[in-house]
Amino acid sequence: MALLAACGPLATTSHAALPVAVDGQALPSLAPMLERVVPAVVNINSKTHVRVNNPFMSDPFFRQFFGMQNMPRERVEQSLGSGVIIDAAKGYVLTNNHVIDGADDISVTLHDGRTLKAKLIGSDRDTDVAVIQIPAENLTALTLADSSRLRIGDFVVAIGNPFGVGQTATSGIVSGLNRSGLRGLGIQNFIQTDASINPGNSGGALVNLRGELVGINSAIYSPSGGNVGIGFAIPSNLASNVMGQLIATGSVRHGSLGVQVQSVSPEIARMLGAREDQQGAVVTQLREGSAATNAGLQTGDVIVAANGRPVLNEGDLYNAEGLAAIGSTIELKLLREGKPVTVTARIEAESVTRMDGAKLDARLAGATLADVSERARADGKSGVSVDSVAPGSRAAQIGLKAGDVVFGVGRLRVNSLAELNQLMKRGLRQVQLVVARGGDTFVVTLQ
């Protein structure tokens, strides 16, 4: 069974032969380029405090009777990764969201041995991009290349801190472009490379032979955990766009058509009177006043292409939405009652209801809460997302973090911000929020 992981384990190293010259200049060694580039690639160590979900810990009798008074009620998880300095004057470092996701403490070790505390500027789970900031003293930054000019066969070098052994460079070529359809990942437009990427390389640099940043190393594909020469990097153009939004506002607005779709299965194809092997994304719901509604889409339409690229399943369409710039147009090719139809829709910013936590309850001051995204709802998820938490605020003190999802109050299920608002209006002295964080579920008590 194939394994897709965030910079998962690779057992061996692959190499690619190097050209004799670049732009007419002899290049017998990569050393001169690496001497310039390596100081801009940093090691990132993040620590996350995770609550231990033990029902006996909340009962004073059991804690005393079984001698559990001093038992830790949380554990500390550490994550090692890499990052790239992209602004030496302001100390901005680009990395993966999964490297720092939920971290309470982020430290950055520079090539010269200095270890600095980092501040989270913002992160985006859909693209797996994050920006942190370190003190701007004697830093070296990388120049961002135009990743749209990459070609299959171009030589690239991956730089990071695999397995925590120290700065490492591996060479290879661009094996593929615009890769998508990878299970378990968000918005996808990956550069594929055979340059070895290992645990700890996440967030590191993929550079061309001029030492310019063309991608941020993010994930690998491996059938058995061994190196098969398939690694993925986020293109620098996409990372740069997300980075700009994170620095400006702390969050990212993704495009949306305002439509929910489902991959066409043989059963759905038969219901629609289409070929049993028909692929695409069938429209199941349209938001009133959305871009899709205004473009004339109808329930039951099967979307088979977006801007000339095939739509084989629901993931392909959500990917096309997320990559399209807000305000741009997207051409959709459909099958409507078996007949081909083409419509053009204008991409809009995803409409998500948000609320200041203090307006819900004073004990949630400092948190910004929102309905989960349309993409998450399409995946069957529901609840209220914690968009941000101000350091030192009441929300932070009770243990909430950005990225948490509140899906219950006591034994009552919460599907939306409106439902949470109604429950909080009851004015209960003690409220237990059921929260999901990554693969963990725990209770936060407001009292």
RARAGI-V606565 format. One record per residue. N is the residue number from 1. RES is the residue in one letter. PHI is phi in whole degrees, 0 to 359 (999 if undefined). Layout:
N|RES|PHI / N|RES|PHI
This chain:
1|M|999 / 2|A|288 / 3|L|243 / 4|L|246 / 5|A|220 / 6|A|288 / 7|C|49 / 8|G|291 / 9|P|290 / 10|L|235 / 11|A|273 / 12|T|229 / 13|T|248 / 14|S|254 / 15|H|230 / 16|A|235 / 17|A|295 / 18|L|260 / 19|P|289 / 20|V|285 / 21|A|213 / 22|V|231 / 23|D|54 / 24|G|81 / 25|Q|259 / 26|A|299 / 27|L|226 / 28|P|287 / 29|S|209 / 30|L|276 / 31|A|304 / 32|P|301 / 33|M|293 / 34|L|295 / 35|E|300 / 36|R|279 / 37|V|273 / 38|V|306 / 39|P|299 / 40|A|270 / 41|V|258 / 42|V|242 / 43|N|262 / 44|I|240 / 45|N|238 / 46|S|243 / 47|K|240 / 48|T|233 / 49|H|269 / 50|V|247 / 51|R|294 / 52|V|272 / 53|N|273 / 54|N|237 / 55|P|300 / 56|F|290 / 57|M|293 / 58|S|273 / 59|D|256 / 60|P|302 / 61|F|298 / 62|F|294 / 63|R|299 / 64|Q|283 / 65|F|296 / 66|F|260 / 67|G|65 / 68|M|257 / 69|Q|301 / 70|N|261 / 71|M|292 / 72|P|298 / 73|R|261 / 74|E|206 / 75|R|238 / 76|V|253 / 77|E|253 / 78|Q|246 / 79|S|228 / 80|L|253 / 81|G|201 / 82|S|229 / 83|G|204 / 84|V|230 / 85|I|286 / 86|I|243 / 87|D|213 / 88|A|291 / 89|A|288 / 90|K|252 / 91|G|76 / 92|Y|281 / 93|V|237 / 94|L|263 / 95|T|208 / 96|N|271 / 97|N|300 / 98|H|291 / 99|V|284 / 100|I|242 / 101|D|302 / 102|G|75 / 103|A|290 / 104|D|270 / 105|D|218 / 106|I|236 / 107|S|236 / 108|V|237 / 109|T|253 / 110|L|276 / 111|H|298 / 112|D|275 / 113|G|99 / 114|R|292 / 115|T|244 / 116|L|235 / 117|K|285 / 118|A|246 / 119|K|250 / 120|L|282 / 121|I|274 / 122|G|173 / 123|S|213 / 124|D|224 / 125|R|290 / 126|D|297 / 127|T|259 / 128|D|63 / 129|V|243 / 130|A|219 / 131|V|234 / 132|I|239 / 133|Q|227 / 134|I|237 / 135|P|304 / 136|A|272 / 137|E|228 / 138|N|53 / 139|L|261 / 140|T|242 / 141|A|243 / 142|L|263 / 143|T|275 / 144|L|275 / 145|A|272 / 146|D|276 / 147|S|292 / 148|S|291 / 149|R|268 / 150|L|295 / 151|R|233 / 152|I|298 / 153|G|107 / 154|D|296 / 155|F|280 / 156|V|221 / 157|V|230 / 158|A|262 / 159|I|233 / 160|G|185 / 161|N|235 / 162|P|293 / 163|F|57 / 164|G|71 / 165|V|279 / 166|G|122 / 167|Q|304 / 168|T|222 / 169|A|240 / 170|T|232 / 171|S|252 / 172|G|185 / 173|I|233 / 174|V|283 / 175|S|268 / 176|G|193 / 177|L|229 / 178|N|56 / 179|R|286 / 180|S|211 / 181|G|78 / 182|L|271 / 183|R|294 / 184|G|89 / 185|L|247 / 186|G|274 / 187|I|294 / 188|Q|232 / 189|N|204 / 190|F|285 / 191|I|275 / 192|Q|260 / 193|T|219 / 194|D|262 / 195|A|295 / 196|S|298 / 197|I|236 / 198|N|232 / 199|P|307 / 200|G|102 / 201|N|281 / 202|S|307 / 203|G|86 / 204|G|281 / 205|A|266 / 206|L|247 / 207|V|240 / 208|N|273 / 209|L|286 / 210|R|268 / 211|G|82 / 212|E|267 / 213|L|284 / 214|V|251 / 215|G|194 / 216|I|249 / 217|N|300 / 218|S|225 / 219|A|204 / 220|I|228 / 221|Y|241 / 222|S|209 / 223|P|293 / 224|S|224 / 225|G|94 / 226|G|270 / 227|N|282 / 228|V|244 / 229|G|74 / 230|I|234 / 231|G|238 / 232|F|229 / 233|A|227 / 234|I|282 / 235|P|302 / 236|S|299 / 237|N|296 / 238|L|293 / 239|A|299 / 240|S|294 / 241|N|296 / 242|V|295 / 243|M|302 / 244|G|300 / 245|Q|291 / 246|L|295 / 247|I|292 / 248|A|284 / 249|T|231 / 250|G|83 / 251|S|215 / 252|V|233 / 253|R|260 / 254|H|259 / 255|G|286 / 256|S|210 / 257|L|265 / 258|G|73 / 259|V|226 / 260|Q|252 / 261|V|228 / 262|Q|221 / 263|S|300 / 264|V|284 / 265|S|256 / 266|P|304 / 267|E|295 / 268|I|295 / 269|A|302 / 270|R|295 / 271|M|298 / 272|L|273 / 273|G|75 / 274|A|263 / 275|R|300 / 276|E|294 / 277|D|264 / 278|Q|297 / 279|Q|249 / 280|G|147 / 281|A|234 / 282|V|271 / 283|V|286 / 284|T|251 / 285|Q|203 / 286|L|238 / 287|R|280 / 288|E|300 / 289|G|77 / 290|S|281 / 291|A|300 / 292|A|294 / 293|T|297 / 294|N|295 / 295|A|278 / 296|G|96 / 297|L|294 / 298|Q|229 / 299|T|300 / 300|G|99 / 301|D|297 / 302|V|252 / 303|I|277 / 304|V|245 / 305|A|202 / 306|A|226 / 307|N|52 / 308|G|85 / 309|R|260 / 310|P|300 / 311|V|250 / 312|L|266 / 313|N|201 / 314|E|297 / 315|G|298 / 316|D|297 / 317|L|289 / 318|Y|297 / 319|N|294 / 320|A|297 / 321|E|298 / 322|G|295 / 323|L|275 / 324|A|286 / 325|A|289 / 326|I|297 / 327|G|97 / 328|S|279 / 329|T|251 / 330|I|227 / 331|E|270 / 332|L|246 / 333|K|260 / 334|L|236 / 335|L|242 / 336|R|240 / 337|E|55 / 338|G|84 / 339|K|255 / 340|P|289 / 341|V|223 / 342|T|239 / 343|V|231 / 344|T|238 / 345|A|239 / 346|R|265 / 347|I|289 / 348|E|244 / 349|A|292 / 350|E|300 / 351|S|270 / 352|V|230 / 353|T|286 / 354|R|235 / 355|M|207 / 356|D|291 / 357|G|304 / 358|A|296 / 359|K|284 / 360|L|281 / 361|D|195 / 362|A|302 / 363|R|286 / 364|L|255 / 365|A|303 / 366|G|100 / 367|A|256 / 368|T|248 / 369|L|248 / 370|A|206 / 371|D|297 / 372|V|294 / 373|S|291 / 374|E|299 / 375|R|297 / 376|A|295 / 377|R|296 / 378|A|296 / 379|D|274 / 380|G|88 / 381|K|267 / 382|S|212 / 383|G|127 / 384|V|238 / 385|S|272 / 386|V|270 / 387|D|286 / 388|S|205 / 389|V|222 / 390|A|288 / 391|P|303 / 392|G|79 / 393|S|284 / 394|R|297 / 395|A|297 / 396|A|292 / 397|Q|294 / 398|I|274 / 399|G|106 / 400|L|284 / 401|K|223 / 402|A|301 / 403|G|101 / 404|D|296 / 405|V|235 / 406|V|272 / 407|F|237 / 408|G|198 / 409|V|235 / 410|G|62 / 411|R|262 / 412|L|263 / 413|R|284 / 414|V|242 / 415|N|255 / 416|S|206 / 417|L|295 / 418|A|297 / 419|E|294 / 420|L|297 / 421|N|299 / 422|Q|296 / 423|L|293 / 424|M|290 / 425|K|290 / 426|R|290 / 427|G|68 / 428|L|291 / 429|R|291 / 430|Q|236 / 431|V|235 / 432|Q|251 / 433|L|269 / 434|V|268 / 435|V|237 / 436|A|251 / 437|R|221 / 438|G|62 / 439|G|265 / 440|D|258 / 441|T|234 / 442|F|209 / 443|V|245 / 444|V|250 / 445|T|259 / 446|L|261 / 447|Q|210
